[in-house]
Amino acid sequence: MKDDRAFLAKEAAYENNSLCEDSNPLIRITPLIVWASKIKDTEEFCQAVISDTELTHSNLLVQDAVKIYALAMRYLLNNPGDP
């Protein structure tokens, strides 16, 4: 059941938000970044970020921007002494 809802949400995003380029996913992704910041595998971390983002935004440019933001935030969380 849970997977069906995720599929339907992604399908709706692809149908309705393919041209949407707003910054809402950057705000919404922050708790996931904090939670997932200790994931060592970069591919796994990025997959978690994209899986969450594509629930509401199917635009690949937005997904890439969120992924870059998430990687930068993960680095800062894991390296607090770096400027």
Secondary structure, DSSP 8 states (H G I E B T S, - for coil): -HHHHHHHHHHHHHHH-TT---SHHHHHTHHHHHHHTT---HHHHHHHHHHHHTTT---HHHHHHHHHHHHHHHHHHH-TT--
